[in-house]
């Protein structure tokens, strides 16, 4: 399961990162691209931490 989550999070990270680079270069939207890159980094790190800690978020609702 960890490998599947890692592969999916890397895929989402790369897609979001490339969109942030596109916003920076083509659209000249510097602030938006920085926010998108931050979201990309969070989407890379957070799912892997949750899987490694085995946090079950369904118990907290």
LINSULQUI-V522874 format. One record per pair of residues at least 12 apart in sequence whose ideal C-beta (glycine too) atoms are under 10 Angstrom apart, sorted by sequence separation. I is the first residue (numbers start at 1). J is the second residue. D is the distance in whole Angstrom. If there is no record, write none. Layout:
I|J|D / I|J|D
This chain:
20|32|8 / 21|33|7 / 23|35|9 / 24|36|9 / 19|32|10 / 20|33|5 / 23|36|6 / 24|37|9 / 19|33|8 / 20|34|8 / 22|36|9 / 23|37|9 / 20|35|8 / 21|36|9 / 17|33|10 / 20|36|4 / 21|37|8 / 19|36|6 / 20|37|4 / 18|36|10 / 19|37|9 / 20|38|9 / 17|36|8 / 20|39|8 / 16|36|6 / 17|37|6 / 19|39|10 / 20|40|6 / 16|37|8 / 19|40|8 / 16|38|10 / 17|39|10 / 18|40|9 / 16|39|6 / 17|40|5 / 13|37|10 / 16|40|4 / 17|41|8 / 15|40|8 / 16|41|9 / 13|39|10 / 14|40|8 / 16|42|10 / 17|43|10 / 12|39|10 / 13|40|5 / 16|43|6 / 17|44|9 / 12|40|8 / 13|41|7 / 15|43|9 / 16|44|9 / 13|42|9 / 13|43|6 / 14|44|9 / 12|43|5 / 13|44|4 / 11|43|10 / 12|44|8 / 13|45|9 / 10|43|10 / 9|43|6 / 10|44|7 / 13|47|10 / 8|43|10 / 9|44|5 / 12|47|9 / 9|45|8 / 9|46|8 / 6|44|9 / 9|47|5 / 10|48|9 / 8|47|8 / 9|48|6 / 6|47|8 / 5|47|5 / 6|48|6 / 9|51|9 / 5|48|6 / 2|47|10 / 5|50|8 / 6|51|8 / 2|48|8 / 5|51|5 / 6|52|10 / 4|51|9 / 5|52|9 / 3|51|10 / 2|51|5 / 1|51|7 / 2|52|7 / 1|54|10
